[in-house]
Amino acid sequence: MPSFKGEQISLFSLDLKAQFTSKNLKYPLKNLRLKTLFSGSLNEATDSFFSLSSEPKSVVLVYQKFL
């Protein structure tokens, strides 16, 4: 996803079975289940893009704070 270095990123999912993996986030996710609302919040982009995948495929709400 397009981003910029230092942009605040928060991820929210209601699927407790999905395991998320990310690239280019300050606090990388590696097969992490977002069990609580704050599990994927207050992260930060480290580049001009970041990626997110899940197993199994799932819906995730991505919040990006634009300055």
Stockholm file with secondary structure:
# STOCKHOLM 1.0

chainA/1-67         MPSFKGEQISLFSLDLKAQFTSKNLKYPLKNLRLKTLFSGSLNEATDSFFSLSSEPKSVVLVYQKFL
#=GR chainA/1-67 SS CBCCTTCEEEEECSCTTCEEEEESBSSCCSSBCCCSTTTTCSEEBCSSBCEEEEESCCCCEEEECCC
#=GC SS_cons        CBCCTTCEEEEECSCTTCEEEEESBSSCCSSBCCCSTTTTCSEEBCSSBCEEEEESCCCCEEEECCC
//
